Amino acid sequence: MHHIRRTALTALAAAASAALVACGTPTAPTTPGATASGTNTNKTVTVVTHDSFTLSDQVKATFQAQTGYELKTVSQGDGGQLVNQLILTKDSPLGDAVFGIDNTFAGRAIKEGILTPYASPKLPADSADLKADASDALTPTDFGDVCVNADKAWFASKNLAIPVTLDDLTKPEYKNLLVVEDAASSSPGLAFLAGTIGAKGADGYLAYWGALKANGVKVVKGWTEAYNTEFTASGQGGTRPLVVSYSSSPAFTVPKGGGDSTTSALLETCFRQVEYAGVLKGAKNEAGAKAFVDWMLSDAVQADIPGQMYMNPAVKATALPDDWKKFAPLSPTPFAVSARDLSANRDAWIKAWSAAVIG
């Protein structure tokens, strides 16, 4: 999933190099009546997540202080694997709550009946536009834009203008410059594919990808390889100055002591990705699961999300880091595909894309 990008992006920014923490049960005061191991199973909320769910230790400790429950996380791979595992185990749920289903998989999760609807009173009215649908099966917690990113120094050195639109990427002057992630194996890859479908329509996206292929687009398995190996700005000998990443990525390529980012996001190439939390159907601790969803919308968690998970808080009034204000703007006109359409057509779209682009 795209979250793998986050560890790598942190390495690009010295100020954030020690920010990430491993998923797992946080250190927190033991509740009364706990067992010798420190865990009271009646007071534990188990949250099933993608691999890189992470918040600071200090913030995670507030969960028990605010709710009275201990927090346990169980990771299940990337976003697609997470949803698959929840579907396979829906008759015997792996936990009480879930975090990390995004809008490319939300429709499938809702359709499969793995969630119990819950309308959190903590979700502001101005966040309603981030909902997957009207069912309240999933609560938006954060969002971000998947966009093409450019290495500004490379383009300056070649005296070549940075492309602006999706159509620009098919022009001869940008031949062999773009690297993207495989839509079948990568969350940002799938999000970018969805963005091209939103832009070109279900009857036009394959022709667009045909033009990209003719112009030398390179497809790699995931974000880490695309950004850290193929992208020229990574400093690892890459040869591609255009890469699919996030609009927040440039905030993490500001040199220490520098006043500008070495990269920029092409804001006319973006697809808005939303991540959700929810209550799993059949949860042993449904009350605790609801408390987790509410907590994810708390001030402390929402303020922690940009620095830890490099996404925008769903509570839009949350203050953003200064670097984000300068270097991580959201697209004013992101491309969109509804969760319903993604659920109904995702597999067919990926199969057709793979046949046309990968061969």
Secondary structure, DSSP 8 states (H G I E B T S, - for coil): -TTHHHHHHHHH-GGGTT-----S-------TT--TTS--GGGEEEEEE-TT----HHHHHHHHHHHS-EEEEEE-SSHHHHHHHHHHTTTS-S-SEEEEEETTTHHHHHHTT-EE----TTS-GGGGGG-SSSS-SSEEEEEEEEEEEEEHHHHHHTT-----BTGGGGSGGGTT-EEEE-TTT-HHHHHHHHHHHHHH-TTTHHHHHHHHHHTT-EEESSHHIIIIIIBGGGSSS--BSEEEEETTGGGG---TT-SS-SEEE-TBS-EEEEEEEEEETT-TTHHHHHHHHHHHTSHHHHHHHHHHH-SEESSTTS---HHHHHH----SS-B---HHHHHHHHHHHHHHHIIIII-
